[in-house]
Amino acid sequence: MRLTMTQTLRKTVRLACLLLLVGGLMAAAKGAGVLFPDWSKPTAGTYAAPHGDVGKKPAAGQPWSVTTMASSIMGKPVEGKTTTVVGEIVDLSCYLQVGKHGDKHRDCGQKCVRNGQPVGLVTEDGSVYMLIDEEHDPRRDGMTEFRKQAVEMMAHIVTVHGTLTDVDGHKALYVQGSVKK
């Protein structure tokens, strides 16, 4: 029995739809959470007992520093909410690309962050935040030590204090308190 091009195309489309459906069901069954949670455990800390703190709590009612306010357009930065989040410090590039985190990835993550890759925080429920120095001008001028602290805390579960923004689903947590003395 010889199939026509139309019949072959229909069978291919049906197979593709079936594969997408199965993949979607498998993803839904997995649910939210840390990517590859059993691959590697954190180097230090737990979600119930974090290893340490990163950043200082922004002043009540003042989510942004003086330099951020001064550098914003017409004195109106993006809306930010002061918050505290517990999670694992990760090299965001490797985590989002291949799911690596934890002690097995500590050395690679430290190298990536030292060389400019973005810093991230992954919470117990799998939420992902980009971590950024909050103080605008000092950050721009290389006068903060947040990156150094992130390298030291790589793969540790910590408590992070900062200002949260969410722009089109991109969550960033701006961390204050790392300006060099």
Contact map, one row per residue, 1 for C-alpha under 8 A:
1110000000000000000000000000000000000000000000000000000000000000000000000000000000000000000000000000000000000000000000000000000000000000000000000000000000000000000000000000000000000
1111000000000000000000000000000000000000000000000000000000000000000000000000000000000000000000000000000000000000000000000000000000000000000000000000000000000000000000000000000000000
1111111100000000000000000000000000000000000000000000000000000000000000000000000000000000000000000000000000000000000000000000000000000000000000000000000000000000000000000000000000000
0111111100000000000000000000000000000000000000000000000000000000000000000000000000000000000000000000000000000000000000000000000000000000000000000000000000000000000000000000000000000
0011111110000000000000000000000000000000000000000000000000000000000000000000000000000000000000000000000000000000000000000000000000000000000000000000000000000000000000000000000000000
0011111111000000000000000000000000000000000000000000000000000000000000000000000000000000000000000000000000000000000000000000000000000000000000000000000000000000000000000000000000000
0011111111100000000000000000000000000000000000000000000000000000000000000000000000000000000000000000000000000000000000000000000000000000000000000000000000000000000000000000000000000
0011111111110000000000000000000000000000000000000000000000000000000000000000000000000000000000000000000000000000000000000000000000000000000000000000000000000000000000000000000000000
0000111111111000000000000000000000000000000000000000000000000000000000000000000000000000000000000000000000000000000000000000000000000000000000000000000000000000000000000000000000000
0000011111111100000000000000000000000000000000000000000000000000000000000000000000000000000000000000000000000000000000000000000000000000000000000000000000000000000000000000000000000
0000001111111110000000000000000000000000000000000000000000000000000000000000000000000000000000000000000000000000000000000000000000000000000000000000000000000000000000000000000000000
0000000111111111000000000000000000000000000000000000000000000000000000000000000000000000000000000000000000000000000000000000000000000000000000000000000000000000000000000000000000000
0000000011111111100000000000000000000000000000000000000000000000000000000000000000000000000000000000000000000000000000000000000000000000000000000000000000000000000000000000000000000
0000000001111111110000000000000000000000000000000000000000000000000000000000000000000000000000000000000000000000000000000000000000000000000000000000000000000000000000000000000000000
0000000000111111111000000000000000000000000000000000000000000000000000000000000000000000000000000000000000000000000000000000000000000000000000000000000000000000000000000000000000000
0000000000011111111100000000000000000000000000000000000000000000000000000000000000000000000000000000000000000000000000000000000000000000000000000000000000000000000000000000000000000
0000000000001111111110000000000000000000000000000000000000000000000000000000000000000000000000000000000000000000000000000000000000000000000000000000000000000000000000000000000000000
0000000000000111111111000000000000000000000000000000000000000000000000000000000000000000000000000000000000000000000000000000000000000000000000000000000000000000000000000000000000000
0000000000000011111111100000000000000000000000000000000000000000000000000000000000000000000000000000000000000000000000000000000000000000000000000000000000000000000000000000000000000
0000000000000001111111110000000000000000000000000000000000000000000000000000000000000000000000000000000000000000000000000000000000000000000000000000000000000000000000000000000000000
0000000000000000111111111000000000000000000000000000000000000000000000000000000000000000000000000000000000000000000000000000000000000000000000000000000000000000000000000000000000000
0000000000000000011111111100000000000000000000000000000000000000000000000000000000000000000000000000000000000000000000000000000000000000000000000000000000000000000000000000000000000
0000000000000000001111111110000000000000000000000000000000000000000000000000000000000000000000000000000000000000000000000000000000000000000000000000000000000000000000000000000000000
0000000000000000000111111111000000000000000000000000000000000000000000000000000000000000000000000000000000000000000000000000000000000000000000000000000000000000000000000000000000000
0000000000000000000011111111100000000000000000000000000000000000000000000000000000000000000000000000000000000000000000000000000000000000000000000000000000000000000000000000000000000
0000000000000000000001111111110000000000000000000000000000000000000000000000000000000000000000000000000000000000000000000000000000000000000000000000000000000000000000000000000000000
0000000000000000000000111111111000000000000000000000000000000000000000000000000000000000000000000000000000000000000000000000000000000000000000000000000000000000000000000000000000000
0000000000000000000000011111111000000000000000000000000000000000000000000000000000000000000000000000000000000000000000000000000000000000000000000000000000000000000000000000000000000
0000000000000000000000001111111000000000000000000000000000000000000000000000000000000000000000000000000000000000000000000000000000000000000000000000000000000000000000000000000000000
0000000000000000000000000111111100000000000000000000000000000000000000000000000000000000000000000000000000000000000000000000000000000000000000000000000000000000000000000000000000000
0000000000000000000000000011111110000000000000000000000000000000000000000000000000000000000000000000000000000000000000000000000000000000000000000000000000000000000000000000000000000
0000000000000000000000000000011111000000000000000000000000000000000000000000000000000000000000000000000000000000000000000000110000000000000000000000000000000000000000000000000000000
0000000000000000000000000000001111101000000000000000000000000000000000000000000000000000000000000000000000000000000000000001111000000000000000000000000000000000000000000000000000000
0000000000000000000000000000000111111000000000000000000000000000000000000000000000000000000000000000000000000000000000000111111000000000000000000000000000000000000000000000000000000
0000000000000000000000000000000011111000000000000000000000000000000000000000000000000000000000000011000000000000000000000000010000000000000000000000000000000000000000000000000000000
0000000000000000000000000000000001111111000000000000000000000000000000000000000000000000000000000011000000000000000000000000000000000000000000000000000000000000000000000000000000000
0000000000000000000000000000000011111111100000000000000000000000000000000000000000000000000000000000000000000000000000000000000000000000000000000000000000000000000000000000000000000
0000000000000000000000000000000000011111100000000000000000000000000000000000000000000000000000000000000000000000000000000000000000000000000000000000000000000000000000000000000000000
0000000000000000000000000000000000011111100000000000000000000000000000000000000000000000000000000000010000000000000000000000000000000000000000000000000000000000000000000000000000000
0000000000000000000000000000000000011111110000000000000000000000000000000000000000000000000000000000111110000000000000000000000000000000000000000000000000000000000000000000000000000
0000000000000000000000000000000000001111111000000000000000000000000000000000000000000000000000000000111100000000000000000000000000000000000000000000000000000000000000000000000000000
0000000000000000000000000000000000000001111111000000000000000000000000000000000000000001000000000000111000000000000000000000000000000000000000000000000000111000000000000000000000000
0000000000000000000000000000000000000000111110000000000000000000000000000000000000000000000000000000011001000000000000000000000000000000000000000000000000110000000000000000000000000
0000000000000000000000000000000000000000011111000110000000000000000000000000000000000000000000000000000000000000000000000000000000000000000000000000000000111000000000000000000000000
0000000000000000000000000000000000000000011111101111000000000000000000000000000000000000000000000000000000000000000000000000000000000000000000000000000000011100000000000000000000000
0000000000000000000000000000000000000000010111111110000000000000000000000000000000000000000000000000000000000000000000000000000000000000000000000000000000001000000000000000000000000
0000000000000000000000000000000000000000000011111100000000000000000000000000000000000110000000000000000000000000000000000001000000000000000000000000000000001100000000000000000000000
0000000000000000000000000000000000000000000001111100000000000000000000000000000000000000000000000000000000000000000000000000000000000000000000000000000000000000000000000000000000000
0000000000000000000000000000000000000000000011111110000000000000000000000000000000000000000000000000000000000000000000000000000000000000000000000000000000000000000000000000000000000
0000000000000000000000000000000000000000000111111111100000000000000000000000000000000100000000000000000000000000000000000000000000000000000000000000000000011110000000000000000000000
0000000000000000000000000000000000000000000111001111100000000000000000000000000000000000000000000000000000000000000000000000000000000000000000000000000000011110000000000000000000000
0000000000000000000000000000000000000000000010000111110000000000000000000000000000000000000000000000000000000000000000000000000000000000000000000000000000001110000000000000000000000
0000000000000000000000000000000000000000000000000111111000000000000000000000000000000000000000000000000000000000000000000000000000000000000000000000000000000111100000000000000000000
0000000000000000000000000000000000000000000000000001111100000000000000000000000000000000000000000000000000000000000000000000000000000000000000000000100000000111100000000000001000000
0000000000000000000000000000000000000000000000000000111110000000000000000000000000000000000000000000000000000000000000000000000000000000000000000000000000000001110000000000001111000
0000000000000000000000000000000000000000000000000000011111000000000000000000000000000000000000000000000000000000000000000000000000000000000000000000000000000000110000000000001110000
0000000000000000000000000000000000000000000000000000001111100000000000000000000001110000000000000000000000000000000000000000000000000000000000000000000000000000110000000000000100000
0000000000000000000000000000000000000000000000000000000111110111000000000000000001000000000000000000000000000000000000000000000000000000000000000000000000000000111000000000000100000
0000000000000000000000000000000000000000000000000000000011111110000000000000000000000000000000000000000000000000000000000000000000000000000000000000000000000000000000000000000000000
0000000000000000000000000000000000000000000000000000000001111110000000000000000001000000000000000000000000000000000000000000000000000000000000000000000000000000000000000000000000000
0000000000000000000000000000000000000000000000000000000000111110000000000000000000000000000000000000000000000000000000000000000000000000000000000000000000000000000000000000000000000
0000000000000000000000000000000000000000000000000000000001111111100000000000000000000000000000000000000000000000000000000000000000000000000000000000000000000000000000000000000000000
0000000000000000000000000000000000000000000000000000000001111111100000000000000111000000000000000000000000000000000000000000000000000000000000000000000000000000011000000000000000000
0000000000000000000000000000000000000000000000000000000001000111110110000000000100000000000000000000000000000000000000000000000000000110000000000000000000000000001000000000000000000
0000000000000000000000000000000000000000000000000000000000000111111110000000000000000000000000000000000000000000000000000000000000000111000000000000000000000000000000000000000100000
0000000000000000000000000000000000000000000000000000000000000001111111000000000000000000000000000000000000000000000000000000000000000010000000000000000000000000000000000000000000000
0000000000000000000000000000000000000000000000000000000000000000111111100000000000000000000000000000000000000000000000000000000000000011100000000000000000000000000000000000000000000
0000000000000000000000000000000000000000000000000000000000000001111111110000100000000000000000000000000000000000000000000000000000000111100000000000000000000000000000000000000000000
0000000000000000000000000000000000000000000000000000000000000001111111110011100000000000000000000000000000000000000000000000000000000000000000000000000000000000000000000000000000000
0000000000000000000000000000000000000000000000000000000000000000011111110010000000000000000000000000000000000000000000000000000000000000000000000000000000000000000000000000000000000
0000000000000000000000000000000000000000000000000000000000000000001111111010000000000000000000000000000000000000000000000000000000000001100000000000000000000000000000000000000000000
0000000000000000000000000000000000000000000000000000000000000000000111111111100000000000000000000000000000000000000000000000000000000000000000000000000000000000000000000000000000000
0000000000000000000000000000000000000000000000000000000000000000000000111111100000000000000000000000000000000000000000000000000000000000000000000000000000000000000000000000000000000
0000000000000000000000000000000000000000000000000000000000000000000000011111000000000000000000000000000000000000000000000000000000000000000000000000000000000000000000000000000000000
0000000000000000000000000000000000000000000000000000000000000000000011111111100000000000000000000000000000000000000000000000000000000000000000000000000000000000000000000000000000000
0000000000000000000000000000000000000000000000000000000000000000000010011111110000000000000000000000000000000000000000000000000000000000000000000000000000000000000000000000000000000
0000000000000000000000000000000000000000000000000000000000000000000110011011111000000000000000000000000000000000000000000000000000000000000000000000000000000000000000000000000000000
0000000000000000000000000000000000000000000000000000000000000000000000000001111100000000000000000000000000000000000000000000000000000000000000000000000000000000000010000000000000000
0000000000000000000000000000000000000000000000000000000000000000000000000000111110000000000000000000000000000000000000000000000000000000000000000000000000000000000010000000000000000
0000000000000000000000000000000000000000000000000000000000000011000000000000011111000000000000000000000000000000000000000000000000000000000000000000000000000000001110000000000000000
0000000000000000000000000000000000000000000000000000000000000010000000000000001111100000000000000000000000000000000000000000000000000000000000000000000000000000001110000000000000000
0000000000000000000000000000000000000000000000000000000011010010000000000000000111110000000000000000000000000000000000000000000000000000000000000000000000000000111100000000000000000
0000000000000000000000000000000000000000000000000000000010000000000000000000000011111000000000000000000000000000000000000000000000000000000000000000000000000000111100000000000000000
0000000000000000000000000000000000000000000000000000000010000000000000000000000001111100000000000000000000000000000000000000000000000000000000000000000000000011110000000000000000000
0000000000000000000000000000000000000000000000000000000000000000000000000000000000111110000000000000000000000000000000000010000000000000000000000000000000000011100000000000000000000
0000000000000000000000000000000000000000000000100100000000000000000000000000000000011111000000000000000000000000000000000011000000000000000000000000000000001111000000000000000000000
0000000000000000000000000000000000000000000000100000000000000000000000000000000000001111100000000000000000000000000000001111000000000000000000000000000000001111000000000000000000000
0000000000000000000000000000000000000000010000000000000000000000000000000000000000000111110000000000010000000000000000001110000000000000000000000000000001111100000000000000000000000
0000000000000000000000000000000000000000000000000000000000000000000000000000000000000011111000000000000000000000000000111100000000000000000000000000010011111100000000000000000000000
0000000000000000000000000000000000000000000000000000000000000000000000000000000000000001111100100000110000001000000000111100000000000000000000000000000001100000000000000000000000000
0000000000000000000000000000000000000000000000000000000000000000000000000000000000000000111111100000100000001101100011110000000000000000000000000000000001000000000000000000000000000
0000000000000000000000000000000000000000000000000000000000000000000000000000000000000000011111110000000000000000000011111000000001000000000000000000000000000000000000000000000000000
0000000000000000000000000000000000000000000000000000000000000000000000000000000000000000001111111000000000000000000011000000000000000000000000000000000000000000000000000000000000000
0000000000000000000000000000000000000000000000000000000000000000000000000000000000000000001111111111100000001000000000000000000000000000000000000000000000000000000000000000000000000
0000000000000000000000000000000000000000000000000000000000000000000000000000000000000000011111111111100000000000000000000000000000000000000000000000000000000000000000000000000000000
0000000000000000000000000000000000000000000000000000000000000000000000000000000000000000000111111110000000000000000000000000000000000000000000000000000000000000000000000000000000000
0000000000000000000000000000000000000000000000000000000000000000000000000000000000000000000011111110000000000000000000000000000000000000000000000000000000000000000000000000000000000
0000000000000000000000000000000000000000000000000000000000000000000000000000000000000000000001111111000000000000000000000000000000000000000000000000000000000000000000000000000000000
0000000000000000000000000000000000110000000000000000000000000000000000000000000000000000000001111111100000000000000000000000000000000000000000000000000000000000000000000000000000000
0000000000000000000000000000000000110000000000000000000000000000000000000000000000000000000001100111110010000000000000000000000000000000000000000000000000000000000000000000000000000
0000000000000000000000000000000000000001110000000000000000000000000000000000000000000000011001100011111111001000000000000000000000000000000000000000000000100000000000000000000000000
0000000000000000000000000000000000000011111000000000000000000000000000000000000000000001010000000001111111000000000000000000000000000000000000000000000000110000000000000000000000000
0000000000000000000000000000000000000001111000000000000000000000000000000000000000000000000000000000111111000000000000000000000000000000000000000000000000100000000000000000000000000
0000000000000000000000000000000000000001100000000000000000000000000000000000000000000000000000000000111111100000000000000000000000000000000000000000000000000000000000000000000000000
0000000000000000000000000000000000000001000000000000000000000000000000000000000000000000000000000001111111111000000000000000000000000000000000000000000000100000000000000000000000000
0000000000000000000000000000000000000000001000000000000000000000000000000000000000000000000000000000111111111100000000000000000000000000000000000000000001100000000000000000000000000
0000000000000000000000000000000000000000000000000000000000000000000000000000000000000000000000000000000111111110000000000000000000000000000000000000000000000000000000000000000000000
0000000000000000000000000000000000000000000000000000000000000000000000000000000000000000000000000000000011111111000000000000000000000000000000000000000000000000000000000000000000000
0000000000000000000000000000000000000000000000000000000000000000000000000000000000000000011001000000100011111111100000000000000000000000000000000000001001000000000000000000000000000
0000000000000000000000000000000000000000000000000000000000000000000000000000000000000000001000000000000001111111110000000000000000000000000000000000001101000000000000000000000000000
0000000000000000000000000000000000000000000000000000000000000000000000000000000000000000000000000000000000111111111000000000000000000000000000000000000000000000000000000000000000000
0000000000000000000000000000000000000000000000000000000000000000000000000000000000000000001000000000000000011111111110000000000000000000000000000000000000000000000000000000000000000
0000000000000000000000000000000000000000000000000000000000000000000000000000000000000000001000000000000000001111111111100000000000000000000000000010011000000000000000000000000000000
0000000000000000000000000000000000000000000000000000000000000000000000000000000000000000000000000000000000000111111110000000000000000000000000000011001000000000000000000000000000000
0000000000000000000000000000000000000000000000000000000000000000000000000000000000000000000000000000000000000011111110000000000000000000000000000000000000000000000000000000000000000
0000000000000000000000000000000000000000000000000000000000000000000000000000000000000000000000000000000000000001111111000000000000000000000000000000000000000000000000000000000000000
0000000000000000000000000000000000000000000000000000000000000000000000000000000000000000001110000000000000000001111111100000000000000000000000000000000000000000000000000000000000000
0000000000000000000000000000000000000000000000000000000000000000000000000000000000000000001110000000000000000000100111110000000001100000000000000000000000000000000000000000000000000
0000000000000000000000000000000000000000000000000000000000000000000000000000000000000000111100000000000000000000100011111000000001110000000000000010010000000000000000000000000000000
0000000000000000000000000000000000000000000000000000000000000000000000000000000000000000111100000000000000000000000001111100000111100000000000000000000000000000000000000000000000000
0000000000000000000000000000000000000000000000000000000000000000000000000000000000000011110100000000000000000000000000111110000111100000000000000000000000000000000000000000000000000
0000000000000000000000000000000001000000000000000000000000000000000000000000000000000011110000000000000000000000000000011111011110000000000000000000000000000000000000000000000000000
0000000000000000000000000000000001000000000000000000000000000000000000000000000000001111000000000000000000000000000000001111111100000000000000000000000000000000000000000000000000000
0000000000000000000000000000000011000000000000100000000000000000000000000000000000000110000000000000000000000000000000000111111000000000000000000000000000000000000000000000000000000
0000000000000000000000000000000111000000000000000000000000000000000000000000000000000000000000000000000000000000000000000011111000000000000000000000000000000000000000000000000000000
0000000000000000000000000000000111100000000000000000000000000000000000000000000000000000000000000000000000000000000000000111111100000000000000000000000000000000000000000000000000000
0000000000000000000000000000000011000000000000000000000000000000000000000000000000000000000000000000000000000000000000000111111110000000000000000000000000000000000000000000000000000
0000000000000000000000000000000000000000000000000000000000000000000000000000000000000000000000000000000000000000000000011110011111000000000000000000000000000000000000000010000000000
0000000000000000000000000000000000000000000000000000000000000000000000000000000000000000000000000000000000000000000000011100001111100000000000000000000000000000000000000111100000000
0000000000000000000000000000000000000000000000000000000000000000000000000000000000000000000100000000000000000000000001111000000111110000000000000000000000000000000000000011100000000
0000000000000000000000000000000000000000000000000000000000000000000000000000000000000000000000000000000000000000000001111000000011111000000000000000000000000000000000000001111000000
0000000000000000000000000000000000000000000000000000000000000000000000000000000000000000000000000000000000000000000000100000000001111100000000000100000000000000000000000001111000000
0000000000000000000000000000000000000000000000000000000000000000000000000000000000000000000000000000000000000000000000000000000000111111001000010100000000000000000000000000011101000
0000000000000000000000000000000000000000000000000000000000000001100100000000000000000000000000000000000000000000000000000000000000011111001000000000000000000000011000000000011100000
0000000000000000000000000000000000000000000000000000000000000001111100000000000000000000000000000000000000000000000000000000000000001111111000000000000000000000000000000000000100100
0000000000000000000000000000000000000000000000000000000000000000101100100000000000000000000000000000000000000000000000000000000000001111111100000000000000000000000000000000000000000
0000000000000000000000000000000000000000000000000000000000000000001100100000000000000000000000000000000000000000000000000000000000000011111110000000000000000000000000000000000000000
0000000000000000000000000000000000000000000000000000000000000000000000000000000000000000000000000000000000000000000000000000000000000011111111110000000000000000000000000000000000100
0000000000000000000000000000000000000000000000000000000000000000000000000000000000000000000000000000000000000000000000000000000000001111111111110000000000000000000000000000000000100
0000000000000000000000000000000000000000000000000000000000000000000000000000000000000000000000000000000000000000000000000000000000000001111111100000000000000000000000000000000000000
0000000000000000000000000000000000000000000000000000000000000000000000000000000000000000000000000000000000000000000000000000000000000000111111100000000000000000000000000000000000000
0000000000000000000000000000000000000000000000000000000000000000000000000000000000000000000000000000000000000000000000000000000000000000011111110000000000000000000000000000000000000
0000000000000000000000000000000000000000000000000000000000000000000000000000000000000000000000000000000000000000000000000000000000000000011111111000000000000000000000000000000000110
0000000000000000000000000000000000000000000000000000000000000000000000000000000000000000000000000000000000000000000000000000000000001000011001111110000000000000000000000000000001110
0000000000000000000000000000000000000000000000000000000000000000000000000000000000000000000000000000000000000000000000000000000000000000000000111111100000000000000000000000000001110
0000000000000000000000000000000000000000000000000000000000000000000000000000000000000000000000000000000000000000000000000000000000011000000000011111110000000000000000000000001001100
0000000000000000000000000000000000000000000000000000000000000000000000000000000000000000000000000000000000000000110000100000000000000000000000011111111000000000000000000000000000000
0000000000000000000000000000000000000000000000000000000000000000000000000000000000000000000000000000000000000000010000000000000000000000000000001111111100000000000000000000000000000
0000000000000000000000000000000000000000000000000000010000000000000000000000000000000000000000000000000000000000000000000000000000000000000000001111111110000000000000000000000000000
0000000000000000000000000000000000000000000000000000000000000000000000000000000000000000100000000000000000000000100000100000000000000000000000000111111111000000000000000000000000000
0000000000000000000000000000000000000000000000000000000000000000000000000000000000000000000000000000000000001100110000000000000000000000000000000011111111000000000000000000000000000
0000000000000000000000000000000000000000000000000000000000000000000000000000000000000000000000000000000000000100000000000000000000000000000000000001111111000000000000000000000000000
0000000000000000000000000000000000000000000000000000000000000000000000000000000000000000100000000000000000000000000000000000000000000000000000000000111111110100000000000000000000000
0000000000000000000000000000000000000000000000000000000000000000000000000000000000000001111000000000000001001100000000000000000000000000000000000000011111110000000000000000000000000
0000000000000000000000000000000000000000011100000000000000000000000000000000000000000001110000000000111011000000000000000000000000000000000000000000000011111000000000000000000000000
0000000000000000000000000000000000000000011110000110000000000000000000000000000000000001100000000000010000000000000000000000000000000000000000000000000011111100000000000000000000000
0000000000000000000000000000000000000000010111100111000000000000000000000000000000000111100000000000000000000000000000000000000000000000000000000000000000111110000000000000000000000
0000000000000000000000000000000000000000000010100111110000000000000000000000000000000111100000000000000000000000000000000000000000000000000000000000000010011111000000000000000000000
0000000000000000000000000000000000000000000000000111110000000000000000000000000000011110000000000000000000000000000000000000000000000000000000000000000000001111100000000000000000000
0000000000000000000000000000000000000000000000000000111000000000000000000000000000011110000000000000000000000000000000000000000000000000000000000000000000000111110000000000001000000
0000000000000000000000000000000000000000000000000000111111000000000000000000000001111000000000000000000000000000000000000000000000000000000000000000000000000011111000000000001100000
0000000000000000000000000000000000000000000000000000001111000010000000000000000001110000000000000000000000000000000000000000000000000100000000000000000000000001111100000000111100000
0000000000000000000000000000000000000000000000000000000001000011000000000000000111100000000000000000000000000000000000000000000000000100000000000000000000000000111110000000111000000
0000000000000000000000000000000000000000000000000000000000000000000000000000000111100000000000000000000000000000000000000000000000000000000000000000000000000000011111000011110000000
0000000000000000000000000000000000000000000000000000000000000000000000000000011110000000000000000000000000000000000000000000000000000000000000000000000000000000001111100111110000000
0000000000000000000000000000000000000000000000000000000000000000000000000000000000000000000000000000000000000000000000000000000000000000000000000000000000000000000111111111000000000
0000000000000000000000000000000000000000000000000000000000000000000000000000000000000000000000000000000000000000000000000000000000000000000000000000000000000000000011111110000000000
0000000000000000000000000000000000000000000000000000000000000000000000000000000000000000000000000000000000000000000000000000000000000000000000000000000000000000000001111100000000000
0000000000000000000000000000000000000000000000000000000000000000000000000000000000000000000000000000000000000000000000000000000000000000000000000000000000000000000001111110000000000
0000000000000000000000000000000000000000000000000000000000000000000000000000000000000000000000000000000000000000000000000000000010000000000000000000000000000000000011111111000000000
0000000000000000000000000000000000000000000000000000000000000000000000000000000000000000000000000000000000000000000000000000000111000000000000000000000000000000000111101111100000000
0000000000000000000000000000000000000000000000000000000000000000000000000000000000000000000000000000000000000000000000000000000011110000000000000000000000000000000111000111110000000
0000000000000000000000000000000000000000000000000000000000000000000000000000000000000000000000000000000000000000000000000000000011110000000000000000000000000000011110000011111000000
0000000000000000000000000000000000000000000000000000000000000000000000000000000000000000000000000000000000000000000000000000000000111100000000000000000000000000011110000001111100000
0000000000000000000000000000000000000000000000000000011100000000000000000000000000000000000000000000000000000000000000000000000000111100000000000100000000000001111000000000111111000
0000000000000000000000000000000000000000000000000000001111000000100000000000000000000000000000000000000000000000000000000000000000001110000000000000000000000000110000000000011111000
0000000000000000000000000000000000000000000000000000001100000000000000000000000000000000000000000000000000000000000000000000000000000000000000000000000000000000000000000000001111100
0000000000000000000000000000000000000000000000000000001000000000000000000000000000000000000000000000000000000000000000000000000000001000000000011100000000000000000000000000001111110
0000000000000000000000000000000000000000000000000000000000000000000000000000000000000000000000000000000000000000000000000000000000000010011000111100000000000000000000000000000011111
0000000000000000000000000000000000000000000000000000000000000000000000000000000000000000000000000000000000000000000000000000000000000000000000111000000000000000000000000000000001111
0000000000000000000000000000000000000000000000000000000000000000000000000000000000000000000000000000000000000000000000000000000000000000000000000000000000000000000000000000000000111
